[in-house]
Amino acid sequence: QVQLVESGGDLVQPGGSLRLSCAASGTISSIYTMAWYRQAPGKQRELVADISSGGSTNYADSVKGRFTISRDNAKNTVYLQMNSLNSEDTAVYYCKMNIRRTIYFNDVYDYWGQGTQVTVSS
């Protein structure tokens, strides 16, 4: 079994910063793409950023230049550094990882974290 646990969500003032973390545990052979999504009230879940196993990154236009995704493969952890936060960043943030559990063919699945609340408000 594989479990993703997120942390770091909080209430922050506009212009502030937060760092989210998501750690995977369980039966893991390797982790491919790691990603952060978010879902604001009344809106669909959207991709915020992702990072490949090789370190290539991709960002939503709305967060480019403000957010940075990174990963620590030794710790099976992905991070999201969020700077210059504004009210439109308020949402529940979810991590997702594409994980190979064993060496057996096709033993690769997407796993989601439980979500962490980020609220930007004065």
TORMAR-988546 format. One record per residue: x, y, z of N, C-alpha, C, O in turn; residue in one letter. Coordinates in nm, 4 decimals. Layout:
<nodes>
{{X,Y,Z},{X,Y,Z},{X,Y,Z},{X,Y,Z},'A'}
...
</nodes>
This chain:
<nodes>
{{0.0853,-0.1198,0.0000},{0.0000,0.0000,0.0000},{0.0886,0.1243,0.0000},{0.1981,0.1247,0.0561},'Q'}
{{0.0391,0.2284,-0.0634},{0.1118,0.3547,-0.0732},{0.0268,0.4656,-0.0119},{-0.0946,0.4698,-0.0320},'V'}
{{0.0894,0.5531,0.0609},{0.0192,0.6647,0.1233},{0.0960,0.7932,0.0986},{0.2187,0.7964,0.1077},'Q'}
{{0.0212,0.9010,0.0668},{0.0792,1.0338,0.0503},{0.0259,1.1224,0.1617},{-0.0948,1.1299,0.1846},'L'}
{{0.1171,1.1891,0.2302},{0.0783,1.2763,0.3402},{0.1304,1.4167,0.3141},{0.2507,1.4374,0.2981},'V'}
{{0.0389,1.5128,0.3099},{0.0737,1.6518,0.2832},{0.0803,1.7305,0.4123},{0.0190,1.6938,0.5126},'E'}
{{0.1552,1.8386,0.4085},{0.1627,1.9293,0.5222},{0.2021,2.0678,0.4730},{0.2502,2.0841,0.3608},'S'}
{{0.1808,2.1675,0.5588},{0.2260,2.3019,0.5283},{0.1163,2.4023,0.5007},{0.1430,2.5225,0.4976},'G'}
{{-0.0064,2.3569,0.4804},{-0.1139,2.4512,0.4561},{-0.1416,2.5370,0.5786},{-0.1236,2.4936,0.6924},'G'}
{{-0.1860,2.6604,0.5528},{-0.2071,2.7526,0.6645},{-0.2833,2.8749,0.6163},{-0.3132,2.8884,0.4977},'D'}
{{-0.3141,2.9631,0.7095},{-0.3695,3.0946,0.6793},{-0.2523,3.1918,0.6684},{-0.1684,3.1989,0.7582},'L'}
{{-0.2468,3.2667,0.5581},{-0.1359,3.3592,0.5354},{-0.1909,3.4888,0.4769},{-0.2930,3.4892,0.4080},'V'}
{{-0.1221,3.5975,0.5053},{-0.1643,3.7272,0.4529},{-0.1225,3.7431,0.3074},{-0.0262,3.6805,0.2632},'Q'}
{{-0.1946,3.8268,0.2322},{-0.1531,3.8535,0.0933},{-0.0087,3.9017,0.0883},{0.0351,3.9830,0.1697},'P'}
{{0.0634,3.8491,-0.0094},{0.2048,3.8804,-0.0221},{0.2956,3.7868,0.0538},{0.4177,3.7926,0.0388},'G'}
{{0.2380,3.7008,0.1348},{0.3164,3.6086,0.2155},{0.3608,3.4852,0.1396},{0.3367,3.4714,0.0197},'G'}
{{0.4267,3.3954,0.2129},{0.4815,3.2730,0.1538},{0.4434,3.1513,0.2371},{0.4194,3.1608,0.3575},'S'}
{{0.4384,3.0383,0.1705},{0.4178,2.9091,0.2351},{0.4965,2.8043,0.1594},{0.5240,2.8187,0.0403},'L'}
{{0.5323,2.6980,0.2307},{0.5963,2.5835,0.1668},{0.5165,2.4588,0.2001},{0.5007,2.4232,0.3168},'R'}
{{0.4664,2.3928,0.0963},{0.3937,2.2682,0.1126},{0.4880,2.1506,0.0914},{0.5822,2.1571,0.0125},'L'}
{{0.4598,2.0427,0.1643},{0.5364,1.9196,0.1484},{0.4406,1.8036,0.1306},{0.3283,1.8057,0.1811},'S'}
{{0.4858,1.7031,0.0586},{0.4073,1.5811,0.0394},{0.5042,1.4647,0.0349},{0.5907,1.4572,-0.0524},'C'}
{{0.4886,1.3733,0.1308},{0.5787,1.2592,0.1409},{0.5034,1.1303,0.1121},{0.3931,1.1087,0.1622},'A'}
{{0.5642,1.0453,0.0312},{0.5063,0.9156,-0.0009},{0.5732,0.8070,0.0828},{0.6934,0.8120,0.1088},'A'}
{{0.4936,0.7094,0.1242},{0.5466,0.5970,0.2004},{0.4758,0.4692,0.1575},{0.3684,0.4732,0.0975},'S'}
{{0.5381,0.3551,0.1895},{0.4786,0.2278,0.1545},{0.5648,0.1515,0.0556},{0.6866,0.1684,0.0508},'G'}
{{0.4999,0.0678,-0.0227},{0.5702,-0.0148,-0.1212},{0.5974,0.0697,-0.2454},{0.5077,0.0935,-0.3263},'T'}
{{0.7227,0.1149,-0.2595},{0.7597,0.2055,-0.3675},{0.8896,0.1594,-0.4311},{0.9915,0.1441,-0.3638},'I'}
{{0.8842,0.1378,-0.5611},{1.0059,0.1051,-0.6343},{1.0671,0.2317,-0.6926},{1.1874,0.2550,-0.6809},'S'}
{{0.9836,0.3126,-0.7550},{1.0290,0.4401,-0.8080},{0.9088,0.5318,-0.8260},{0.7941,0.4876,-0.8341},'S'}
{{0.9391,0.6610,-0.8320},{0.8343,0.7608,-0.8515},{0.8634,0.8405,-0.9773},{0.9724,0.8954,-0.9930},'I'}
{{0.7684,0.8465,-1.0644},{0.7844,0.9212,-1.1877},{0.7431,1.0661,-1.1642},{0.8069,1.1361,-1.0857},'Y'}
{{0.6391,1.1114,-1.2301},{0.5988,1.2501,-1.2147},{0.5359,1.2761,-1.0783},{0.4550,1.1975,-1.0290},'T'}
{{0.5754,1.3890,-1.0186},{0.5128,1.4396,-0.8968},{0.4448,1.5712,-0.9318},{0.4966,1.6484,-1.0125},'M'}
{{0.3306,1.5970,-0.8723},{0.2562,1.7167,-0.9104},{0.1770,1.7729,-0.7935},{0.1459,1.7039,-0.6964},'A'}
{{0.1458,1.9005,-0.8069},{0.0542,1.9680,-0.7155},{-0.0662,2.0186,-0.7945},{-0.0522,2.0793,-0.9007},'W'}
{{-0.1834,1.9924,-0.7405},{-0.3094,2.0426,-0.7932},{-0.3745,2.1274,-0.6843},{-0.3352,2.1222,-0.5678},'Y'}
{{-0.4734,2.2046,-0.7237},{-0.5517,2.2782,-0.6248},{-0.6973,2.2872,-0.6698},{-0.7293,2.2821,-0.7886},'R'}
{{-0.7830,2.3007,-0.5704},{-0.9250,2.3139,-0.5987},{-0.9836,2.4201,-0.5066},{-0.9849,2.4052,-0.3844},'Q'}
{{-1.0315,2.5265,-0.5676},{-1.0971,2.6339,-0.4944},{-1.2464,2.6048,-0.4867},{-1.2985,2.5302,-0.5696},'A'}
{{-1.3156,2.6612,-0.3901},{-1.4602,2.6361,-0.3766},{-1.5356,2.6693,-0.5051},{-1.5213,2.7781,-0.5610},'P'}
{{-1.6155,2.5742,-0.5502},{-1.6963,2.5959,-0.6690},{-1.6222,2.5844,-0.8004},{-1.6792,2.6093,-0.9067},'G'}
{{-1.4959,2.5469,-0.7940},{-1.4152,2.5354,-0.9166},{-1.3618,2.3938,-0.9338},{-1.3581,2.3147,-0.8395},'K'}
{{-1.3214,2.3646,-1.0547},{-1.2630,2.2334,-1.0827},{-1.1190,2.2284,-1.0316},{-1.0517,2.3306,-1.0188},'Q'}
{{-1.0749,2.1080,-1.0035},{-0.9355,2.0893,-0.9640},{-0.8463,2.1223,-1.0825},{-0.8745,2.0819,-1.1953},'R'}
{{-0.7383,2.1960,-1.0569},{-0.6495,2.2361,-1.1649},{-0.5042,2.2043,-1.1302},{-0.4650,2.2030,-1.0135},'E'}
{{-0.4262,2.1788,-1.2341},{-0.2836,2.1537,-1.2153},{-0.2135,2.2846,-1.1815},{-0.2327,2.3860,-1.2486},'L'}
{{-0.1324,2.2808,-1.0773},{-0.0526,2.3966,-1.0389},{0.0887,2.3841,-1.0955},{0.1402,2.4765,-1.1584},'V'}
{{0.1498,2.2690,-1.0722},{0.2863,2.2464,-1.1195},{0.3163,2.0982,-1.1146},{0.2582,2.0249,-1.0346},'A'}
{{0.4074,2.0539,-1.2005},{0.4548,1.9172,-1.1924},{0.6039,1.9111,-1.2206},{0.6627,2.0039,-1.2761},'D'}
{{0.6631,1.7998,-1.1811},{0.8064,1.7817,-1.1993},{0.8315,1.6358,-1.2354},{0.7818,1.5449,-1.1689},'I'}
{{0.9081,1.6149,-1.3396},{0.9364,1.4795,-1.3865},{1.0462,1.4159,-1.3028},{1.1092,1.4816,-1.2200},'S'}
{{1.0679,1.2878,-1.3256},{1.1743,1.2182,-1.2536},{1.3112,1.2752,-1.2883},{1.4057,1.2633,-1.2103},'S'}
{{1.3214,1.3370,-1.4053},{1.4471,1.3982,-1.4455},{1.4640,1.5419,-1.3999},{1.5695,1.6024,-1.4190},'G'}
{{1.3590,1.5963,-1.3394},{1.3680,1.7318,-1.2867},{1.3061,1.8399,-1.3734},{1.3111,1.9576,-1.3377},'G'}
{{1.2481,1.8024,-1.4864},{1.1810,1.9016,-1.5705},{1.0528,1.9475,-1.5027},{0.9786,1.8672,-1.4460},'S'}
{{1.0280,2.0778,-1.5093},{0.9123,2.1338,-1.4407},{0.8147,2.1993,-1.5376},{0.8499,2.2382,-1.6490},'T'}
{{0.6908,2.2099,-1.4906},{0.5840,2.2705,-1.5692},{0.4941,2.3439,-1.4711},{0.4616,2.2912,-1.3647},'N'}
{{0.4533,2.4672,-1.5071},{0.3721,2.5485,-1.4176},{0.2485,2.6030,-1.4871},{0.2502,2.6298,-1.6073},'Y'}
{{0.1426,2.6191,-1.4115},{0.0266,2.6916,-1.4607},{0.0667,2.8380,-1.4790},{0.1486,2.8909,-1.4038},'A'}
{{0.0083,2.9023,-1.5795},{0.0436,3.0416,-1.6068},{0.0203,3.1306,-1.4852},{0.0939,3.2268,-1.4630},'D'}
{{-0.0817,3.0985,-1.4072},{-0.1201,3.1841,-1.2941},{-0.0176,3.1829,-1.1809},{-0.0208,3.2703,-1.0942},'S'}
{{0.0729,3.0855,-1.1804},{0.1688,3.0767,-1.0701},{0.3135,3.0917,-1.1162},{0.4047,3.0929,-1.0335},'V'}
{{0.3352,3.1030,-1.2456},{0.4714,3.1161,-1.2963},{0.5407,3.2367,-1.2352},{0.4844,3.3460,-1.2286},'K'}
{{0.6628,3.2153,-1.1910},{0.7396,3.3234,-1.1305},{0.7136,3.3424,-0.9830},{0.7865,3.4163,-0.9167},'G'}
{{0.6113,3.2774,-0.9298},{0.5787,3.2899,-0.7874},{0.5967,3.1577,-0.7130},{0.6387,3.1568,-0.5973},'R'}
{{0.5654,3.0470,-0.7784},{0.5724,2.9145,-0.7156},{0.6900,2.8362,-0.7730},{0.7263,2.8520,-0.8896},'F'}
{{0.7484,2.7516,-0.6888},{0.8569,2.6640,-0.7325},{0.8320,2.5238,-0.6803},{0.8147,2.5031,-0.5602},'T'}
{{0.8303,2.4279,-0.7715},{0.8158,2.2874,-0.7331},{0.9541,2.2230,-0.7325},{1.0382,2.2520,-0.8177},'I'}
{{0.9759,2.1353,-0.6349},{1.1023,2.0636,-0.6271},{1.0760,1.9265,-0.5663},{0.9681,1.9014,-0.5125},'S'}
{{1.1745,1.8383,-0.5749},{1.1571,1.7038,-0.5219},{1.2861,1.6549,-0.4587},{1.3962,1.6943,-0.4972},'R'}
{{1.2688,1.5678,-0.3601},{1.3808,1.4999,-0.2958},{1.3554,1.3512,-0.3135},{1.2753,1.2924,-0.2408},'D'}
{{1.4226,1.2911,-0.4087},{1.3962,1.1507,-0.4408},{1.4351,1.0571,-0.3265},{1.3730,0.9524,-0.3083},'N'}
{{1.5358,1.0936,-0.2507},{1.5774,1.0089,-0.1382},{1.4705,1.0017,-0.0302},{1.4613,0.9036,0.0437},'A'}
{{1.3892,1.1081,-0.0222},{1.2841,1.1139,0.0787},{1.1454,1.0901,0.0202},{1.0456,1.0978,0.0919},'K'}
{{1.1385,1.0611,-0.1105},{1.0082,1.0418,-0.1771},{0.9141,1.1586,-0.1483},{0.7965,1.1391,-0.1175},'N'}
{{0.9670,1.2784,-0.1588},{0.8934,1.3975,-0.1182},{0.8948,1.5033,-0.2282},{0.9950,1.5227,-0.2970},'T'}
{{0.7834,1.5696,-0.2427},{0.7724,1.6830,-0.3338},{0.7353,1.8060,-0.2523},{0.6612,1.7980,-0.1543},'V'}
{{0.7885,1.9195,-0.2949},{0.7647,2.0458,-0.2263},{0.7037,2.1479,-0.3217},{0.7210,2.1396,-0.4433},'Y'}
{{0.6328,2.2433,-0.2649},{0.5833,2.3566,-0.3416},{0.6087,2.4826,-0.2604},{0.5426,2.5080,-0.1597},'L'}
{{0.7052,2.5605,-0.3058},{0.7333,2.6890,-0.2428},{0.6453,2.7930,-0.3095},{0.6511,2.8122,-0.4309},'Q'}
{{0.5635,2.8600,-0.2291},{0.4670,2.9561,-0.2817},{0.4994,3.0944,-0.2257},{0.4960,3.1160,-0.1045},'M'}
{{0.5306,3.1869,-0.3149},{0.5618,3.3247,-0.2756},{0.4601,3.4210,-0.3356},{0.3861,3.3862,-0.4277},'N'}
{{0.4578,3.5421,-0.2818},{0.3679,3.6474,-0.3320},{0.2242,3.5961,-0.3443},{0.1590,3.6146,-0.4471},'S'}
{{0.1775,3.5333,-0.2406},{0.0436,3.4741,-0.2437},{-0.0635,3.5820,-0.2481},{-0.0486,3.6898,-0.1905},'L'}
{{-0.1706,3.5505,-0.3173},{-0.2859,3.6398,-0.3226},{-0.4138,3.5605,-0.2987},{-0.4102,3.4379,-0.2881},'N'}
{{-0.5245,3.6292,-0.2904},{-0.6507,3.5638,-0.2537},{-0.6919,3.4564,-0.3537},{-0.7603,3.3605,-0.3180},'S'}
{{-0.6504,3.4727,-0.4776},{-0.6860,3.3739,-0.5796},{-0.6114,3.2418,-0.5620},{-0.6437,3.1427,-0.6276},'E'}
{{-0.5141,3.2405,-0.4757},{-0.4409,3.1167,-0.4462},{-0.5099,3.0353,-0.3369},{-0.4681,2.9234,-0.3073},'D'}
{{-0.6141,3.0903,-0.2776},{-0.6873,3.0181,-0.1734},{-0.7529,2.8937,-0.2326},{-0.8297,2.9025,-0.3284},'T'}
{{-0.7221,2.7784,-0.1748},{-0.7730,2.6516,-0.2268},{-0.7235,2.5378,-0.1377},{-0.6390,2.5566,-0.0502},'A'}
{{-0.7784,2.4205,-0.1628},{-0.7201,2.2991,-0.1065},{-0.6165,2.2489,-0.2075},{-0.6464,2.2333,-0.3259},'V'}
{{-0.4966,2.2245,-0.1602},{-0.3874,2.1798,-0.2454},{-0.3656,2.0298,-0.2269},{-0.3559,1.9798,-0.1148},'Y'}
{{-0.3581,1.9600,-0.3394},{-0.3400,1.8155,-0.3397},{-0.2104,1.7798,-0.4124},{-0.1767,1.8405,-0.5141},'Y'}
{{-0.1396,1.6829,-0.3606},{-0.0259,1.6293,-0.4359},{-0.0689,1.5002,-0.5048},{-0.1577,1.4286,-0.4587},'C'}
{{-0.0040,1.4740,-0.6143},{-0.0270,1.3500,-0.6885},{0.1067,1.2962,-0.7336},{0.1936,1.3713,-0.7780},'K'}
{{0.1227,1.1653,-0.7221},{0.2459,1.1009,-0.7673},{0.2139,0.9796,-0.8522},{0.1209,0.9043,-0.8234},'M'}
{{0.2917,0.9620,-0.9559},{0.2834,0.8441,-1.0415},{0.3914,0.7473,-0.9934},{0.5108,0.7711,-1.0117},'N'}
{{0.3466,0.6369,-0.9311},{0.4387,0.5509,-0.8561},{0.4416,0.4096,-0.9109},{0.3380,0.3476,-0.9350},'I'}
{{0.5620,0.3609,-0.9298},{0.5816,0.2188,-0.9599},{0.6029,0.1482,-0.8259},{0.6960,0.1798,-0.7517},'R'}
{{0.5151,0.0521,-0.7962},{0.5242,-0.0152,-0.6665},{0.6286,-0.1258,-0.6671},{0.7045,-0.1415,-0.5714},'R'}
{{0.6319,-0.2040,-0.7781},{0.7283,-0.3142,-0.7893},{0.7833,-0.3159,-0.9309},{0.7460,-0.2332,-1.0140},'T'}
{{0.8717,-0.4098,-0.9575},{0.9310,-0.4193,-1.0909},{0.8388,-0.4887,-1.1896},{0.8683,-0.4940,-1.3090},'I'}
{{0.7275,-0.5420,-1.1410},{0.6375,-0.6142,-1.2289},{0.5720,-0.5213,-1.3300},{0.5430,-0.4051,-1.3016},'Y'}
{{0.5497,-0.5763,-1.4491},{0.4952,-0.4981,-1.5586},{0.3632,-0.4331,-1.5194},{0.2754,-0.4978,-1.4623},'F'}
{{0.3499,-0.3026,-1.5510},{0.2253,-0.2287,-1.5301},{0.1862,-0.2069,-1.3849},{0.0726,-0.1692,-1.3564},'N'}
{{0.2781,-0.2300,-1.2938},{0.2467,-0.2045,-1.1531},{0.2753,-0.0580,-1.1206},{0.3546,-0.0262,-1.0320},'D'}
{{0.2078,0.0308,-1.1955},{0.2272,0.1759,-1.1840},{0.0902,0.2391,-1.1666},{-0.0025,0.2103,-1.2423},'V'}
{{0.0778,0.3254,-1.0666},{-0.0514,0.3855,-1.0367},{-0.0338,0.5318,-0.9962},{0.0736,0.5744,-0.9537},'Y'}
{{-0.1415,0.6062,-1.0106},{-0.1458,0.7433,-0.9586},{-0.2011,0.7410,-0.8164},{-0.2999,0.6732,-0.7880},'D'}
{{-0.1367,0.8152,-0.7285},{-0.1824,0.8275,-0.5913},{-0.2003,0.9757,-0.5567},{-0.1264,1.0622,-0.6036},'Y'}
{{-0.3010,1.0015,-0.4732},{-0.3319,1.1381,-0.4309},{-0.3164,1.1528,-0.2800},{-0.3398,1.0590,-0.2038},'W'}
{{-0.2768,1.2715,-0.2393},{-0.2791,1.3055,-0.0983},{-0.4196,1.3463,-0.0560},{-0.5110,1.3549,-0.1379},'G'}
{{-0.4344,1.3711,0.0731},{-0.5668,1.4021,0.1280},{-0.6027,1.5497,0.1149},{-0.7178,1.5881,0.1357},'Q'}
{{-0.5051,1.6314,0.0808},{-0.5305,1.7747,0.0638},{-0.4906,1.8555,0.1858},{-0.5027,1.8099,0.2995},'G'}
{{-0.4427,1.9766,0.1599},{-0.4074,2.0689,0.2675},{-0.4612,2.2077,0.2310},{-0.4457,2.2533,0.1177},'T'}
{{-0.5235,2.2730,0.3267},{-0.5910,2.4003,0.3008},{-0.4923,2.5165,0.3049},{-0.4157,2.5322,0.3999},'Q'}
{{-0.4962,2.5970,0.1998},{-0.4208,2.7220,0.1951},{-0.5217,2.8361,0.1843},{-0.6011,2.8410,0.0904},'V'}
{{-0.5182,2.9258,0.2793},{-0.6084,3.0403,0.2790},{-0.5261,3.1683,0.2820},{-0.4430,3.1884,0.3705},'T'}
{{-0.5506,3.2543,0.1840},{-0.4797,3.3815,0.1757},{-0.5801,3.4927,0.2062},{-0.6727,3.5182,0.1291},'V'}
{{-0.5597,3.5571,0.3191},{-0.6557,3.6583,0.3632},{-0.5909,3.7508,0.4645},{-0.5043,3.7100,0.5420},'S'}
{{-0.6344,3.8763,0.4625},{-0.5857,3.9728,0.5615},{-0.6774,3.9754,0.6823},{-0.6531,4.0506,0.7767},'S'}
</nodes>
